[in-house]
Amino acid sequence: MNFEDLATKFDLTEMEKRIFTRLKDILNGKSDAKEFYSPKEFGKITGIKYSTIAYKCLIGKLKARQDAPGCSWQIYASEIERLKGEANQNF
């Protein structure tokens, strides 16, 4: 198995950005930075409708978790940066 099979260069670059952003936040006293957002919070930040967010969580298009089936989704904060990156690539 090649390393390229595990992660792409883009994946590694995005991970590096997230790590440095998190470290910068911690060093600037923003250690309370959120790790997860509710679908409602995520919708306010991104402008995406709640139903679309819930569906994307369900089918795995957004990195999210549930404590148990039927519980509210918790969307990883890193998804906001990922969506911004994708939007910037489309221009």
RAFENNOR-V341361 format. One record per pair of residues at least 24 apart in sequence whose ideal C-beta (glycine too) atoms are under 10 Angstrom apart, sorted by the first residue. I is the first residue (numbers start at 1). J is the second residue. D is the distance in whole Angstrom. If there is no record, write none. Layout:
I/J/D
I/J/D
//
This chain:
10/85/9
10/89/9
13/85/9
14/78/8
14/81/8
14/82/7
14/85/7
15/78/9
17/78/9
17/81/7
17/82/10
17/85/8
18/76/10
18/77/9
18/78/5
18/81/6
18/82/9
21/77/10
21/78/9
21/81/7
22/77/9
22/78/9
33/77/7
34/76/10
34/77/5
34/80/10
35/74/9
35/76/7
35/77/6
35/78/9
36/64/8
36/65/8
36/73/9
36/74/4
36/75/6
36/76/6
36/77/6
36/78/10
36/79/10
37/64/9
37/73/9
37/74/8
37/75/5
37/76/8
37/77/6
37/79/8
37/80/8
38/72/6
38/73/7
38/74/7
38/75/7
39/64/8
39/72/7
39/73/5
39/74/9
39/75/7
40/72/9
41/75/8
41/77/10
42/73/9
42/74/10
42/75/5
42/76/10
42/77/9
42/79/7
42/80/7
42/83/10
43/75/10
45/75/10
45/77/10
45/79/10
45/80/6
45/83/9
46/75/10
46/79/9
46/80/7
46/83/6
46/84/9
46/87/10
48/83/9
53/79/10
//
